[in-house]
Amino acid sequence: MKISVIGAGYVGLTTAACLAQIGHHVFCSDCDVLKLNKLQNGKIPIFEPNLQEIVVRQGRAGRLLFGSTAEAINHAEVIFICVGTPPLPNGDADLSSIEEVAQVIAKQARGYRLVIEKSTVPVQTGGQLRKHLSVHGATTLELDVASNPEFLREGSAVDDFLHPDRIVIGVDSKRAADMLMEIYEPIVKGTFQCPLHSVCERAGTPQLLITDTNSAELIKHASNSFLAMKISFINMVSNLCEVVGADVTKVAEGMGLDPRIGPAFLNPGIGFGGFCFPKDVQAFIRIAEKSGCNFSLLREVEKINQSRITHFVDTIREELWTIRGKKLAVWGLAFKPNTDDVRFAPSIALIRMLMDEGAVIRAYDPQATEKARELLPMIKYSANPYEAAEGADAILIVTEWAAFGALDWGRLLSLVARPLLIDGRNMFDAEKVTSQGFHYVSIGRSRKGPATKTIANDFQKPDRLVSALSDPTA
Ligand code: UGA
């Protein structure tokens, strides 16, 4: 099918590239001309595993083109809207980019168009979009508006697109439903050539859910808010574990064995970040509020999340006594591993708070340094974790990059001023770290060692940890 994708951010670019990968002819547009130039030269502006390769390959095959929004609207009957919906100061989602796109579609389109919202939007946006398209001149235009929310995690977005757990289609007409089913048929039937080969996390075919647009829009916000709630829940349990001397890893493991609960998203830490959970929880609260529902549960989720950084700083202070003048190695800046995204990353708020208390920061991240530098130009960045640790009074693990699991402990011990590892993501087994000569402090676990024997005597495999963190089916 011929398909257009408007917006070439994380979601748009992944959608465009993967739709081309499964055999469609895709035209992707963006209002950022510099970004478009890069993309036309086969360079992607973000770090997202496997995406660059697909963009280049599909570009060469002539199935993926980049250009202006006007060209995109002329290219196809099917238009995916993947533009940003950032938070406004009051927590509402800013839908102005969607409105702008609607205006261009209304003016430009000739003939039938299926306009699909993929960006995360408040419930009833589909209805507004339809109204707006008519108001701006498309009264004579044959038109369908559909919602097809994305469930792409940064760091595994390609895998999530090509091997989803579920595909949600919110439609108000059979024509739109049929077209969307045709678009996703290669994924539903598993008939496309998967470029990831053996590294795919999931196998099997996805569940296809067809519903109305309002319900589809709600599914997205409700899912992200629920996952955020799970994280805040386990973070509060971890606080309790610290006080009573229990091990949150074991508590989460025990809870997760109940299939009604499941083990995913029960990893405690310094809180959820990124461009999805914080803004989506906020927006969902506002949507409920405007509809007369007081979703105070989600206010608590937010509040708990905001308190994670302060809690971590308190832990650091307890270990160091005072923070002023202390050299701290911050390992990890991205809001999660396998991405270079630092938007709403806990690292940013943490570093600012530590600097306010007079700490001297040296940070390292395998991918996110350049993006973090734009937000935090005043700190020093290192080329590797060892350089960051030189002369440090403590090493702080802020993002659980798998590479941090493969350390030369002897080298590290010789570099630090004080062998103190404070782990905000519970990457390691306490016994192993302490046996290497480090004092180990983690989240919701005893500071001298685990309360009960852990599954492995060696390090918990970071890869396993990362996939458990990010795979809702794990
Ligand atoms: C999230 C959802 O998982 C996707 O399904 C959704 O499509 C996406 O938002 C979106 O709305 O576009 P993402 O933000 O990429 O994906 O990352 P997650 O893997 O969900 O992690 C979010 C944050 O929660 C990270 O800061 C992570 O460190 C934290 N987290 C996650 C925890 O603190 N504990 C956990 O157990 C899991």
Boltz pocket constraint, residues with backbone or C-beta under 6 A from the ligand:
constraints:
  - pocket:
      binder: B
      contacts: [[A, 120], [A, 150], [A, 151], [A, 152], [A, 153], [A, 154], [A, 155], [A, 224], [A, 227], [A, 231], [A, 264], [A, 265], [A, 266], [A, 267], [A, 268], [A, 269], [A, 270], [A, 271], [A, 272], [A, 273], [A, 274], [A, 275], [A, 276], [A, 277], [A, 335], [A, 336], [A, 468], [A, 469], [A, 470]]
      max_distance: 6.0
